[in-house]
Amino acid sequence: MSKLTLPSKPVLLRRLALAAIAALAGFFYAWALGQGTLEYYYGAAVRSMSMSWHDFIFGAFDPAGTITLDKLYGAFWLQALSVRAFGFHPWAIVLPQVIEGFVAGTAAYAAWLVSSSGAHAPGWLFPAVVAVAVAAIGISLWALLAPRAGVRAGALAAGLVSVALVPAAASASLAANSQGAFDTPFESARTAESVEQAAHVVATFNVAAPQSLGSNTPYVLAAQTVVLPSLVIYDSGLEALPIGRLTGTIPSPTLGQLQADIRAGRFHLVWIATDADPRLKWIATHCTQITKRFYDCVPANAG
């Protein structure tokens, strides 16, 4: 009959240390999980991706799947799956990152702290992997730079240092400004002000306003840049058309496409920040101005 053996005191202490680290990591990663405002552009994309498998696969910004994100393929898949499972809530968007940080941190500490035996990985495995990775990078750089030292080596070293320091500095900047993972670090005051102005427009105008104007259209509105469409999609999950895409300067949709959409009644309301762009200048001169920045376009305006 086998006897129940208790772990030795050093092993028990290490496991208790791991449990304490895991509890603290989980607590701090999940702190204020549902509080704060997320970056509307990426939040809107996550909502769109959670509503359609087509949008999910292609990383679409809008529910119609006409614009893809400016990120690597699959960048927000976990967030979209979380929203699909738990519903659209800020905490559901952030939850995968909480789990990722918790698992990565505790796994690293587990490999370092927990000594094992038999078929289990030994405690020195994690630092050994890190050391081998650092050595491999060093050898590769030495092989690359040995023929040419000097300025090139200094430039590459500066680049590597910046790659290592920029994420840390960005994180520190967000933390200092009480921002979160979906906010943009080092964002200029002008950009932040534009986002706040657009948020104020949504708060005062709201997405129900088109119905009061008889605008029962596929698109709630069209707007210069993705700022206002991001807020509309994030807030309601309804479709909104960004003119000029991310920056407002990209030549899509073209003037001809906008005119065709107006003739087809795909949208009536248009929000314009400036009419410097020829497409927006055409809207400003052919559609009916209803507020300082909103215009009402009907099929007759496009001929």
Buried (B, 14 or more C-beta within 10 A) or exposed (E): EEEEEEEEEEBEEBBEEBEEBBEEBBEEBBEEBEEBBBBBBBBBBBBBBBBBEEBBEBBBBBBBBBBBBEEEEEBBBBBBBBBBEEEBEBBBBBBBBBBEBBBEBBEBBBBBBBBEEEEEEEBEEBEEEEEEEEEEEEEEBEEEBEEEEEEEBEEEEEEEEEEEEEEEEBEEBBEEEEBBBBBBBEBEEEEEEBBEEBBEBBEEBEBEBBEEEEBEBBBBBBBBBBBBBBBBBBBBBBBBBBBBBBEBEEEEBEBEEBBEBBBEBBBBBBBBBEBEBEBBBBBBEBBEBEEEBBBBBBBEBBE
